[in-house]
């Protein structure tokens, strides 16, 4: 199991904590801050999913006039993790 601690940028949540297994399957997600109901929902929906599938579904989602969203930040965190893992 691998733990990711991602500091968000440009959204209400401050941090995302992700646990992912060696096969890139998400085991848990916890958002710190943000819209509690929405972030809990996102976290529950992605558990058991492959990180690449989560990225495809959530990348480039915007929140109002912001340039990003909590789902987009989760996708960014996963992209960064996968990129570093493949180096």
N, C-alpha and C positions, 0 to 999 in steps of 0.2 A: 504494500500500500504506500502511496505517496501523498503527502500533504502539500497543498498549494495555499499560500496566503497572499492574496492579490489586493493591492491598494487601488481602489477605483479612482476614476478621473471624470469629473464633469457630471456626476449624478448624485442623488441624495444619499445612497448607501456609501459607507466609508471604506468598506473592506469586504472581500469575499473569501471564505475559507472553504476549500474543496478537498475532498478525499477521493482519490482515483486509484484504481488497481493497475497492475502491470500490463493489462490488456486494454487500457484506456477506457474502462467502464467506470462511470461515476458512481461512487458509493454514498456520498453525502455532500450537501452544499448548505452553507450557512452565510446569509448576508448580515452584515453589521450595519444597522441604520437602514434608511429607505422606507418604503411603504410596506409595512410588516405583512399584511395579507397578501399582497402581490409577490413579494420576494419569497414568502413561504410557499406559495403556489408554484412558482418557477422551480424552487428547490426540489419540491416533491415530484414534479413532472419529469425532471431530468435524471433522477436516481435510476440506475440500471441502464441508462443509455450510453452508447459509445460517444466519446468526446467529439469525434468528427461529425456525427449526426447532430449533436447539440449546436455546434458551430454553424452548420448549414441552416438550421432552423432559426437561430437567434441573432446571427450577425446582421448588423445594420438596422436593427429596430431602434427607433427614436422615441424619446419621451417628450411630448410637447414640442417646445422650441429648442430643446437641448440637442446637442450634436450626438448624444449617445443615450443609453438607457441601462437599467440594471441587467436585462437580458443580454444586451450588446456587450456590456462589460464582462459578463460571464463568458461569452464567446471569445472575447479578447484574451481573457485570462487563460482559457483552454488553448487557444492558438499559441500563446507565448510558451506555455508549458510543453506542448507538443514540439514546437520548434527547438526549444532548449534540449528536450529529450533526444531528438534526432541528431544533435551535433556530436 
